[in-house]
């Protein structure tokens, strides 16, 4: 039998899924405006709540300032929670449908 907390988490997950589905096009538009280069896609993929901006910069081969600017922008639209000195964490775990299509075409 599920605990009360597990039931709440399950219901919240269902609500999150519904919100993502119903707002899919709006989210895609914002992603296309903010995550609009190959490097920004790489940065997005690396945000995991553990890696610091310097780690991301080193892996992508760009400056820490570029990562900080990107983190500021994705924080402004609500996709990431970021406080300087702490690793950034995604607020939304979402991949635009076009990115998935790109992945299929590469195979």
N, CA, C and O of each residue as an XYZ file, in Angstrom:
428
protein
N       0.837     -1.188      0.000
C       0.000      0.000      0.000
C       0.882      1.251      0.000
O       1.865      1.330      0.737
N       0.521      2.213     -0.825
C       1.295      3.448     -0.939
C       1.084      4.329      0.284
O      -0.015      4.427      0.830
N       2.180      4.967      0.697
C       2.068      5.912      1.802
C       1.421      7.203      1.298
O       1.322      7.439      0.094
N       0.996      8.011      2.228
C       0.371      9.294      1.896
C       1.335     10.151      1.066
O       0.929     10.752      0.071
N       2.603     10.209      1.471
C       3.601     10.995      0.739
C       3.802     10.472     -0.678
O       3.950     11.259     -1.613
N       3.807      9.165     -0.843
C       3.964      8.571     -2.176
C       2.770      8.910     -3.066
O       2.933      9.166     -4.259
N       1.578      8.910     -2.487
C       0.375      9.274     -3.237
C       0.441     10.733     -3.695
O       0.083     11.055     -4.828
N       0.896     11.594     -2.814
C       1.017     13.015     -3.158
C       2.037     13.192     -4.283
O       1.786     13.920     -5.244
N       3.178     12.532     -4.162
C       4.200     12.636     -5.210
C       3.690     12.105     -6.544
O       3.971     12.685     -7.593
N       2.961     11.029     -6.509
C       2.398     10.457     -7.737
C       1.416     11.443     -8.379
O       1.432     11.638     -9.595
N       0.575     12.052     -7.569
C      -0.393     13.020     -8.078
C       0.306     14.263     -8.632
O      -0.092     14.785     -9.673
N       1.339     14.734     -7.944
C       2.098     15.884     -8.437
C       2.769     15.568     -9.767
O       2.817     16.416    -10.658
N       3.281     14.365     -9.902
C       3.893     13.952    -11.163
C       2.857     13.959    -12.290
O       3.153     14.391    -13.404
N       1.655     13.485    -12.004
C       0.583     13.479    -13.004
C       0.217     14.907    -13.412
O       0.017     15.185    -14.594
N       0.130     15.798    -12.445
C      -0.189     17.201    -12.727
C       0.915     17.824    -13.574
O       0.629     18.533    -14.538
N       2.160     17.568    -13.225
C       3.301     18.078    -13.993
C       3.232     17.596    -15.436
O       3.444     18.379    -16.362
N       2.942     16.336    -15.632
C       2.849     15.768    -16.975
C       1.756     16.458    -17.774
O       1.963     16.808    -18.936
N       0.603     16.656    -17.166
C      -0.507     17.335    -17.843
C      -0.114     18.757    -18.223
O      -0.394     19.201    -19.336
N       0.527     19.466    -17.316
C       0.940     20.842    -17.599
C       1.939     20.906    -18.745
O       1.848     21.788    -19.600
N       2.882     19.986    -18.770
C       3.865     19.963    -19.860
C       3.173     19.664    -21.182
O       3.449     20.321    -22.186
N       2.296     18.699    -21.193
C       1.599     18.340    -22.430
C       0.755     19.508    -22.931
O       0.786     19.825    -24.120
N       0.010     20.144    -22.049
C      -0.883     21.220    -22.481
C      -0.142     22.497    -22.855
O      -0.686     23.336    -23.573
N       1.077     22.653    -22.384
C       1.852     23.852    -22.685
C       3.055     23.560    -23.578
O       3.961     24.385    -23.694
N       3.063     22.406    -24.197
C       4.181     21.946    -25.010
C       4.646     22.990    -26.025
O       5.839     23.279    -26.111
N       3.725     23.551    -26.785
C       4.101     24.521    -27.818
C       4.706     25.785    -27.212
O       5.678     26.321    -27.745
N       4.149     26.261    -26.121
C       4.678     27.457    -25.468
C       6.092     27.205    -24.942
O       6.974     28.054    -25.073
N       6.293     26.034    -24.350
C       7.611     25.687    -23.825
C       8.619     25.598    -24.967
O       9.741     26.088    -24.843
N       8.224     24.974    -26.083
C       9.105     24.881    -27.247
C       9.534     26.255    -27.735
O      10.702     26.457    -28.065
N       8.608     27.197    -27.785
C       8.925     28.552    -28.248
C       9.982     29.179    -27.346
O      10.952     29.759    -27.834
N       9.801     29.066    -26.051
C      10.766     29.648    -25.112
C      12.116     28.948    -25.238
O      13.154     29.610    -25.250
N      12.114     27.620    -25.333
C      13.378     26.897    -25.505
C      14.097     27.368    -26.765
O      15.307     27.592    -26.744
N      13.369     27.515    -27.843
C      13.991     27.933    -29.099
C      14.562     29.343    -29.023
O      15.501     29.670    -29.750
N      14.010     30.171    -28.159
C      14.541     31.519    -27.964
C      15.766     31.529    -27.060
O      16.684     32.323    -27.265
N      15.785     30.662    -26.072
C      16.822     30.693    -25.042
C      17.936     29.677    -25.288
O      19.115     29.990    -25.118
N      17.572     28.495    -25.676
C      18.552     27.426    -25.904
C      18.700     27.282    -27.420
O      18.260     26.301    -28.020
N      19.338     28.296    -28.018
C      19.288     28.443    -29.468
C      20.609     28.211    -30.205
O      20.734     28.573    -31.375
N      21.578     27.620    -29.541
C      22.841     27.288    -30.209
C      23.276     25.886    -29.766
O      22.763     25.337    -28.791
N      24.210     25.341    -30.489
C      24.736     24.017    -30.126
C      25.347     24.064    -28.729
O      25.118     23.161    -27.924
N      26.123     25.106    -28.435
C      26.748     25.205    -27.107
C      25.708     25.323    -26.002
O      25.875     24.753    -24.923
N      24.637     26.062    -26.271
C      23.594     26.192    -25.254
C      22.869     24.873    -25.047
O      22.468     24.560    -23.926
N      22.695     24.105    -26.095
C      22.087     22.773    -25.943
C      22.996     21.886    -25.090
O      22.527     21.139    -24.231
N      24.294     21.983    -25.341
C      25.244     21.197    -24.549
C      25.181     21.616    -23.085
O      25.172     20.775    -22.186
N      25.138     22.936    -22.855
C      25.049     23.417    -21.473
C      23.767     22.901    -20.818
O      23.790     22.429    -19.681
N      22.656     22.994    -21.540
C      21.378     22.521    -20.995
C      21.482     21.050    -20.588
O      21.035     20.654    -19.512
N      22.074     20.262    -21.463
C      22.196     18.828    -21.196
C      23.056     18.551    -19.967
O      22.856     17.541    -19.293
N      24.001     19.423    -19.669
C      24.924     19.188    -18.562
C      24.398     19.661    -17.214
O      24.952     19.295    -16.177
N      23.359     20.452    -17.207
C      22.804     20.942    -15.937
C      22.153     19.764    -15.224
O      21.142     19.223    -15.674
N      22.757     19.381    -14.101
C      22.287     18.186    -13.403
C      22.169     18.370    -11.888
O      21.907     17.409    -11.164
N      22.359     19.593    -11.413
C      22.280     19.829     -9.974
C      23.542     19.460     -9.232
O      23.596     19.567     -8.007
N      24.580     19.018     -9.971
C      25.848     18.619     -9.365
C      27.000     19.441     -9.955
O      27.836     19.970     -9.223
N      27.027     19.538    -11.273
C      28.124     20.243    -11.949
C      28.036     21.755    -11.707
O      26.966     22.359    -11.780
N      29.174     22.324    -11.423
C      29.279     23.768    -11.246
C      29.470     24.418    -12.622
O      29.854     23.739    -13.574
N      29.206     25.717    -12.734
C      29.389     26.399    -14.012
C      30.781     26.195    -14.622
O      30.900     26.074    -15.842
N      31.820     26.157    -13.807
C      33.165     25.951    -14.333
C      33.285     24.573    -14.980
O      33.922     24.431    -16.023
N      32.676     23.561    -14.368
C      32.689     22.209    -14.942
C      31.995     22.204    -16.306
O      32.476     21.590    -17.258
N      30.877     22.888    -16.379
C      30.128     22.966    -17.630
C      30.950     23.706    -18.682
O      31.036     23.268    -19.829
N      31.550     24.821    -18.291
C      32.365     25.606    -19.219
C      33.530     24.778    -19.759
O      33.793     24.776    -20.961
N      34.214     24.087    -18.876
C      35.344     23.255    -19.297
C      34.907     22.149    -20.261
O      35.590     21.876    -21.248
N      33.784     21.525    -19.977
C      33.302     20.435    -20.831
C      32.857     20.921    -22.203
O      33.088     20.251    -23.210
N      32.220     22.085    -22.242
C      31.713     22.618    -23.504
C      32.816     23.351    -24.274
O      32.742     23.489    -25.495
N      33.837     23.817    -23.549
C      34.931     24.545    -24.195
C      34.619     26.018    -24.392
O      34.994     26.623    -25.396
N      33.922     26.584    -23.405
C      33.576     28.003    -23.453
C      33.944     28.646    -22.117
O      34.395     27.967    -21.194
N      33.749     29.953    -22.024
C      34.115     30.661    -20.797
C      33.062     30.466    -19.709
O      31.896     30.183    -19.985
N      33.507     30.625    -18.476
C      32.587     30.557    -17.340
C      31.569     31.688    -17.450
O      30.410     31.523    -17.066
N      32.001     32.837    -17.974
C      31.096     33.970    -18.146
C      29.957     33.606    -19.107
O      28.808     33.980    -18.873
N      30.269     32.882    -20.182
C      29.227     32.466    -21.136
C      28.225     31.537    -20.444
O      27.019     31.640    -20.669
N      28.723     30.642    -19.613
C      27.838     29.735    -18.875
C      26.990     30.539    -17.895
O      25.788     30.302    -17.777
N      27.601     31.477    -17.198
C      26.867     32.306    -16.237
C      25.762     33.107    -16.930
O      24.649     33.216    -16.416
N      26.077     33.661    -18.090
C      25.066     34.406    -18.853
C      23.903     33.494    -19.246
O      22.739     33.881    -19.144
N      24.229     32.291    -19.692
C      23.200     31.332    -20.066
C      22.351     30.950    -18.847
O      21.123     30.906    -18.926
N      23.012     30.677    -17.731
C      22.287     30.306    -16.513
C      21.366     31.436    -16.055
O      20.256     31.190    -15.582
N      21.827     32.652    -16.196
C      20.994     33.802    -15.836
C      19.742     33.819    -16.707
O      18.635     34.020    -16.207
N      19.920     33.610    -17.994
C      18.787     33.647    -18.931
C      17.790     32.518    -18.662
O      16.585     32.761    -18.593
N      18.282     31.287    -18.509
C      17.348     30.181    -18.268
C      16.710     30.273    -16.876
O      15.626     29.737    -16.648
N      17.381     30.948    -15.963
C      16.788     31.198    -14.645
C      15.646     32.209    -14.760
O      14.609     32.067    -14.111
N      15.852     33.229    -15.593
C      14.832     34.268    -15.783
C      13.527     33.697    -16.327
O      12.447     34.168    -15.970
N      13.620     32.686    -17.188
C      12.399     32.094    -17.753
C      11.867     30.947    -16.901
O      10.831     30.360    -17.217
N      12.580     30.626    -15.814
C      12.094     29.640    -14.864
C      12.483     28.199    -15.150
O      11.947     27.281    -14.529
N      13.412     27.984    -16.086
C      13.815     26.622    -16.419
C      14.881     26.071    -15.482
O      15.064     24.857    -15.393
N      15.583     26.956    -14.784
C      16.695     26.551    -13.918
C      16.658     27.359    -12.629
O      16.308     28.539    -12.618
N      17.028     26.692    -11.552
C      17.253     27.383    -10.279
C      18.760     27.497    -10.134
O      19.479     26.499    -10.181
N      19.230     28.722     -9.959
C      20.672     28.917     -9.867
C      21.003     30.034     -8.895
O      20.482     31.146     -8.985
N      21.882     29.704     -7.965
C      22.442     30.675     -7.037
C      23.949     30.595     -7.190
O      24.515     29.505     -7.110
N      24.619     31.736     -7.411
C      26.082     31.690     -7.537
C      26.710     30.946     -6.354
O      26.331     31.140     -5.199
N      27.673     30.098     -6.678
C      28.346     29.306     -5.652
C      27.720     27.939     -5.444
O      28.260     27.098     -4.725
N      26.564     27.723     -6.087
C      25.891     26.431     -5.994
C      25.693     25.889     -7.410
O      25.622     26.663     -8.365
N      25.603     24.569     -7.551
C      25.372     24.022     -8.895
C      23.953     24.333     -9.377
O      23.003     24.270     -8.598
N      23.812     24.667    -10.656
C      22.472     24.932    -11.183
C      21.656     23.644    -11.243
O      22.197     22.553    -11.425
N      20.355     23.796    -11.087
C      19.452     22.640    -11.125
C      18.245     22.985    -11.995
O      17.657     24.058    -11.864
N      17.892     22.066    -12.876
C      16.742     22.286    -13.755
C      15.457     22.309    -12.934
O      15.253     21.479    -12.049
N      14.599     23.274    -13.247
C      13.270     23.334    -12.646
C      12.301     22.527    -13.486
O      11.254     22.087    -13.010
N      12.667     22.340    -14.743
C      11.820     21.621    -15.674
C      12.686     20.598    -16.406
O      13.715     20.945    -16.985
N      12.272     19.377    -16.376
C      12.993     18.334    -17.110
C      12.242     18.130    -18.412
O      11.269     17.379    -18.475
N      12.698     18.797    -19.431
C      11.978     18.828    -20.688
C      12.967     18.849    -21.835
O      14.013     19.495    -21.772
N      12.611     18.126    -22.885
C      13.394     18.151    -24.106
C      12.431     18.453    -25.245
O      11.483     17.699    -25.462
N      12.655     19.543    -25.978
C      11.754     19.870    -27.087
C      11.672     18.723    -28.098
O      12.660     18.035    -28.359
N      10.498     18.536    -28.650
C      10.261     17.452    -29.608
C      11.235     17.513    -30.781
O      11.683     16.473    -31.264
N      11.568     18.716    -31.245
C      12.491     18.856    -32.382
C      13.863     18.275    -32.042
O      14.537     17.732    -32.917
N      14.278     18.386    -30.784
C      15.571     17.826    -30.390
C      15.535     16.315    -30.495
O      16.510     15.687    -30.906
N      14.401     15.735    -30.120
C      14.268     14.286    -30.215
C      14.285     13.845    -31.672
O      14.851     12.803    -32.004
N      13.665     14.641    -32.541
C      13.680     14.333    -33.976
C      15.100     14.417    -34.519
O      15.500     13.586    -35.335
N      15.874     15.421    -34.071
C      17.268     15.566    -34.485
C      18.074     14.319    -34.110
O      18.919     13.852    -34.874
N      17.792     13.796    -32.920
C      18.498     12.614    -32.430
C      18.168     11.404    -33.308
O      19.050     10.611    -33.639
N      16.899     11.269    -33.679
C      16.479     10.153    -34.534
C      17.166     10.215    -35.895
O      17.579      9.191    -36.441
N      17.284     11.430    -36.439
C      17.891     11.605    -37.768
C      19.382     11.291    -37.764
O      19.928     10.860    -38.780
N      20.049     11.506    -36.617
C      21.497     11.284    -36.524
C      21.837      9.803    -36.516
O      22.962      9.434    -36.852
N      20.899      8.947    -36.144
C      21.175      7.505    -36.020
C      21.290      6.847    -37.363
O      21.520      5.640    -37.441
